[in-house]
Amino acid sequence: MAQVVVVEDEPVIAEAVAARLRAEGHDVAVAGDGPSGIELCRRVRPDLVVLDLMLPGVDGYEVCRRVQAEPGLEGVAVLMLTARADETDLVVGLRLGADDYLTKPFSPRELSARVAALLRRATRRPGTARLRVGGAELDLATRLVQRDGEAVHLTPTEFDLLVRLAEHPGAVVSREQLLTDVWGWRDLGSDGQGTATTTTRTVDSHVAALRRKLGDDVVRTVHGVGYASGVGGPGPESGS
């Protein structure tokens, strides 16, 4: 189904992740440290990287940065794994281009759902050819974004989030609905681990990245409700 690279220095976790994904039909290659992970990604050109944060040699942040700077791998999806649930780690990882974030320990079912959501977005059939939001133009066929005639690089998740808002100009969408529509988290059941705050912060971090790259006019915050595209629509606005 997809080519996946797992970069994880704990052999038990690496093998468990690889076995789960292989059982679902994916072609999986494993690296046990940062430099090996970078080289493996260059060689196999994966659709998705499952990337541990704390790695020997080069940490996961740097692996993410180097892999997505590699020609032809700019849009590769990245799922970060970490034993630390610190919000700073989450924000830094997302700013570097990670698409999603999974805190250890995690269930195999949760891993599968996150991976499926990332791969589903990568193969989503486009609707209309182009969309405009604020001062940005999105080409759905090529997944290219321009602002004032200049190309702007977005991660796969940033692109899909902006498309979700731009497809319904001005409509307000809750963070929870965005997690369902963009991240595919409808596949997850309640695990009793109380992750709601962290997951909604994932949405906030991606919105902040869109504003940083494309300008404050692309997404409006509707306080107490959620977000809307920057094209029309009712509700109070905020730049943060």
C-alpha positions in Angstrom: 0.0 0.0 0.0 2.6 2.6 1.0 6.4 2.8 1.6 7.0 3.7 5.3 10.3 4.4 7.0 10.4 3.9 10.8 13.2 5.7 12.6 13.3 4.4 16.2 16.3 3.5 18.4 14.4 1.2 20.8 14.4 -2.2 19.0 11.2 -3.5 20.7 9.2 -0.4 19.7 10.7 -0.3 16.2 9.8 -3.9 15.6 6.3 -3.5 17.0 5.6 -0.5 14.8 7.1 -2.2 11.7 5.2 -5.5 12.4 1.8 -3.6 12.8 2.3 -1.6 9.6 3.5 -4.7 7.6 0.4 -6.6 8.7 -1.6 -3.8 7.1 0.2 -4.3 3.8 2.7 -1.5 4.0 6.4 -1.9 2.9 8.4 -0.9 5.9 12.1 -0.1 6.4 13.6 0.5 9.8 16.6 2.7 10.9 17.9 2.8 14.5 19.5 6.3 14.6 19.2 9.7 13.1 21.9 9.6 10.4 20.8 6.1 9.2 17.2 7.4 9.1 18.1 10.3 6.9 20.1 8.1 4.5 17.3 5.5 4.4 14.7 8.2 3.5 17.0 9.4 0.7 17.3 5.9 -0.6 13.7 4.5 -0.5 11.7 7.8 -0.9 9.0 6.9 1.5 5.3 8.1 1.5 5.4 8.3 5.3 8.1 8.6 8.1 7.4 7.4 11.6 10.0 9.3 13.5 11.1 9.0 17.1 12.1 12.3 18.7 15.0 11.2 20.9 17.5 9.5 18.6 21.3 8.9 18.8 23.5 10.8 16.4 20.9 13.3 15.2 17.6 13.9 17.0 14.2 13.6 15.4 13.8 17.4 14.9 16.9 17.5 12.8 16.0 14.3 10.9 12.6 15.9 10.0 14.3 19.1 8.9 16.9 17.4 6.7 14.5 14.9 5.2 11.9 17.6 4.2 14.7 19.7 2.7 15.7 16.8 0.4 14.6 17.4 -3.2 11.6 15.3 -3.9 10.8 14.7 -0.3 9.4 18.1 0.6 5.9 16.8 1.0 6.6 13.5 2.8 4.3 12.9 5.7 5.9 12.7 9.1 4.4 11.1 12.3 6.6 12.0 15.3 6.8 9.6 18.3 8.0 10.8 21.7 8.0 9.7 25.3 7.6 13.4 26.4 4.2 15.0 26.3 5.6 18.5 26.7 3.7 21.1 24.6 7.0 22.7 23.5 8.1 19.5 21.9 4.8 19.3 20.0 5.0 22.9 18.8 8.6 22.6 17.7 7.9 19.3 15.9 4.9 20.7 14.0 6.8 23.9 13.0 9.6 21.8 11.5 7.0 20.0 9.3 5.7 17.0 11.3 2.1 16.3 10.4 1.1 14.5 13.5 2.4 13.6 17.0 2.0 10.4 19.0 3.0 10.2 22.6 4.4 6.9 24.0 3.0 4.6 25.2 0.4 4.3 22.4 -1.8 1.5 21.3 -1.3 -0.3 18.0 -4.9 0.7 17.0 -4.1 4.4 17.6 -0.9 4.1 15.5 -2.8 2.4 12.7 -5.5 5.1 12.7 -3.0 8.0 12.6 -1.0 6.3 9.7 -4.2 5.6 7.8 -5.3 9.2 8.1 -2.0 10.6 6.9 -1.9 8.3 3.9 -5.6 8.9 3.1 -4.9 12.6 2.9 -2.0 12.1 0.6 -4.2 10.2 -2.0 -7.4 12.3 -1.6 -9.0 13.0 -5.0 -9.1 16.8 -5.6 -12.4 18.5 -6.2 -12.3 21.8 -8.0 -9.0 22.7 -9.7 -8.2 25.9 -7.7 -9.2 27.6 -4.5 -8.5 31.1 -3.2 -8.3 31.9 0.5 -7.2 35.4 1.7 -4.3 36.3 -0.6 -3.3 32.7 -1.3 -4.2 30.5 -4.3 -4.3 26.7 -4.0 -3.9 24.3 -6.9 -5.6 21.0 -5.8 -4.2 18.9 -8.6 -0.5 19.8 -8.0 -0.9 20.7 -4.3 1.0 23.9 -4.9 0.3 27.2 -3.1 1.1 30.7 -4.1 0.9 34.0 -2.4 1.5 37.2 -4.5 2.9 35.1 -7.3 5.4 33.4 -5.1 5.4 29.7 -4.3 5.0 28.8 -0.6 5.9 25.4 0.8 3.2 23.8 3.0 3.3 20.4 4.7 0.7 17.9 3.6 -1.4 18.6 6.7 -1.1 22.3 6.4 -2.3 22.1 2.8 -5.3 19.8 3.7 -6.3 22.0 6.6 -6.3 25.1 4.4 -8.3 23.3 1.7 -10.9 22.1 4.3 -11.5 25.7 5.4 -11.3 27.2 1.9 -13.8 24.7 0.4 -16.5 26.4 2.5 -15.7 30.1 2.6 -16.5 31.8 5.9 -18.0 28.6 7.4 -16.9 28.2 11.0 -15.4 24.7 11.8 -14.6 23.5 15.4 -11.2 22.2 16.3 -12.8 18.8 17.0 -14.4 18.7 13.5 -11.1 19.6 11.9 -9.4 16.7 13.7 -12.1 14.5 12.2 -12.0 15.9 8.7 -8.3 16.6 8.3 -6.5 14.3 10.7 -9.0 11.4 10.3 -9.4 11.0 14.0 -12.9 9.5 13.6 -11.0 6.2 13.4 -10.0 6.5 17.0 -12.2 5.4 19.9 -12.0 6.8 23.4 -8.9 5.4 25.1 -9.4 7.1 28.4 -6.0 8.8 28.2 -7.4 12.4 28.2 -5.6 13.6 25.0 -8.3 16.1 23.9 -6.2 19.2 25.0 -3.1 18.0 23.2 -5.0 17.2 20.0 -6.8 20.5 19.8 -3.4 22.2 20.3 -2.3 20.3 17.2 -4.9 22.2 15.2 -3.8 25.5 16.8 -0.2 24.9 15.9 -1.0 24.2 12.3 -3.2 27.3 12.0 -0.3 29.3 13.4 2.0 27.8 10.8 -0.4 28.7 8.0 -0.5 32.3 9.2 3.2 32.5 9.5 3.7 31.3 6.0 0.8 32.9 4.2 -0.3 35.8 6.3 -2.9 36.4 9.0 -5.8 36.8 6.4 -5.9 33.2 5.4 -7.6 31.9 8.6 -9.9 33.6 11.1 -10.3 32.6 14.7 -13.9 32.6 15.9 -13.5 32.6 19.7 -15.1 29.8 21.6 -16.1 28.0 18.3 -13.1 27.3 16.0 -11.7 28.5 12.7 -12.9 29.8 9.4 -11.3 30.7 6.1 -10.3 34.3 5.7 -12.8 34.8 2.9 -15.9 36.5 4.3 -18.1 34.8 6.9 -19.5 36.1 10.2 -17.9 36.1 13.6 -15.3 37.9 15.5 -11.7 37.7 14.3 -8.3 37.3 15.9 -4.8 37.1 14.6 -3.8 34.4 17.1 
